[in-house]
Amino acid sequence: MPTITDLRSRRDALSAQRSSGVARVSYDGKTVEYRSVVEIDRAIEALDREIAAAEGRRIVRQLRVTSTKGL
């Protein structure tokens, strides 16, 4: 199982490559080629979930707001 440091370094590599427009990412001697920016975004989101789980926290994706008139 990867450590939090490993997960963060992979996420940093993905983020850097996403901003440069290159679809090929290398880390720890491995190279992964992505087909689109959307695929890179999904990989970043998956790593965010793994990092959050390893740190013992949850990522909130929905926020529901309710209100009343106070009557």
PADRENZA-230063 format. One record per residue: x, y, z of N, C-alpha, C in turn; residue in one letter. Coordinates in steps of 0.1 Angstrom, whole numbers, padded with zeros to 4 digits, always signed. Atoms other than C-alpha are relative to their C-alpha. Layout:
XYZXYZXYZA
...
This chain:
+0009-0012+0000+0000+0000+0000+0009+0012+0000M
-0008-0012+0001+0014+0034-0010-0001+0009+0012P
+0000-0009-0011+0023+0059+0017-0007+0013-0005T
+0006-0013+0003+0007+0094+0019+0010+0008-0008I
-0010-0007+0008+0040+0108+0006+0000-0004-0014T
+0000+0005+0013+0039+0086-0024-0012+0005-0008D
+0012-0005+0007+0003+0095-0032+0001+0015-0003L
-0001-0015+0002+0010+0132-0028+0010+0003-0012R
-0009-0003+0010+0040+0130-0051-0006-0004-0014S
+0007+0003+0013+0019+0112-0078-0010+0010-0003R
+0010-0010+0003-0008+0138-0074+0007+0013-0005R
-0008-0012+0005+0018+0166-0078+0005-0002-0014D
-0004+0002+0014+0032+0150-0109-0011+0001-0010A
+0012-0001+0009-0003+0147-0124-0004+0014-0002L
+0004-0014+0001-0011+0183-0116+0009+0008-0008S
-0010-0008+0008+0021+0196-0131-0001-0004-0015A
+0002+0004+0014+0016+0176-0163-0013+0005-0006Q
+0013-0006+0004-0021+0187-0165+0002+0014-0004R
-0002-0014+0003-0011+0223-0164+0009+0003-0012S
-0009-0002+0011+0016+0218-0190-0006-0005-0013S
+0007+0005+0012-0008+0201-0214+0006-0013-0006G
-0006+0013+0004+0013+0169-0217-0008-0011+0006V
+0008+0011-0004-0006+0137-0214+0008-0012+0006A
-0009+0010-0005+0024+0116-0203+0006+0004+0014R
-0005-0003-0013+0033+0114-0166+0010-0010+0005V
-0010+0009-0005+0064+0099-0151+0003+0002+0015S
-0003-0001-0014+0070+0091-0114+0005-0013+0005Y
-0005+0012-0005+0090+0065-0095+0005-0010-0011D
-0005+0008+0010+0105+0052-0127-0011-0006-0009G
+0012+0005+0008+0070+0045-0142-0005+0011-0009K
+0006-0010+0009+0054+0063-0171-0014-0005-0004T
+0014+0003+0003+0017+0065-0177-0004+0011-0010V
+0005-0009+0010+0001+0080-0208-0015+0001+0000E
+0015-0002-0001-0034+0095-0205-0005+0004-0014Y
+0006-0003+0013-0057+0099-0234-0006+0014-0001R
+0006-0013+0000-0073+0132-0223+0002+0007+0013S
+0000-0008-0012-0073+0160-0197-0010-0005+0010V
+0010+0005-0008-0105+0145-0184+0005-0012+0008V
-0006+0012-0006-0087+0112-0177+0010+0004+0011E
-0009-0005-0010-0060+0131-0158-0008+0005+0012I
+0008-0005-0011-0087+0149-0138-0006-0011+0009D
+0006+0012-0008-0103+0116-0128+0011-0007+0008R
-0011+0006-0008-0069+0102-0117+0003+0009+0012A
-0003-0010-0011-0063+0134-0096-0011-0002+0011I
+0011+0001-0009-0097+0130-0080+0001-0013+0008E
-0002+0013-0007-0090+0093-0072+0011+0001+0010A
-0011-0001-0010-0057+0102-0056-0004+0009+0012L
+0005-0008-0011-0074+0129-0036-0008-0008+0010D
+0008+0009-0008-0099+0103-0023+0010-0010+0008R
-0009+0009-0007-0070+0079-0014+0008+0007+0011E
-0007-0009-0010-0051+0107+0004-0009+0003+0012I
+0009-0004-0010-0081+0117+0023-0003-0013+0009A
+0002+0013-0007-0088+0080+0033+0012-0003+0009A
-0012+0003-0008-0052+0076+0044+0002+0009+0012A
-0001-0010-0011-0054+0107+0065-0012-0001+0010E
+0011+0002-0009-0087+0095+0081-0011+0011-0001G
+0010-0010+0002-0109+0123+0066-0008-0003-0012R
+0009+0002+0011-0137+0124+0041-0001+0012-0008R
+0002-0012+0009-0141+0146+0011-0015+0002-0002I
+0014-0003+0001-0175+0163+0010-0002+0005-0015V
+0003-0003+0014-0188+0164-0026-0013+0007-0002R
+0013-0006+0001-0223+0176-0019-0002+0009+0013Q
+0004-0008-0011-0236+0204+0003-0014+0003-0002L
+0014-0002+0001-0273+0206+0009-0004+0012+0008R
+0004-0012-0007-0288+0239+0019-0016+0000+0000V
+0015-0001-0001-0324+0242+0032-0003+0013+0008T
+0004-0012-0007-0342+0272+0044-0015+0001+0002S
+0014-0002-0002-0376+0283+0057-0002+0015+0001T
+0003-0014-0002-0393+0317+0059+0000+0004+0015K
-0001-0004-0015-0392+0315+0097-0014+0003+0005G
+0014-0003-0005-0430+0316+0101-0004-0010+0009L
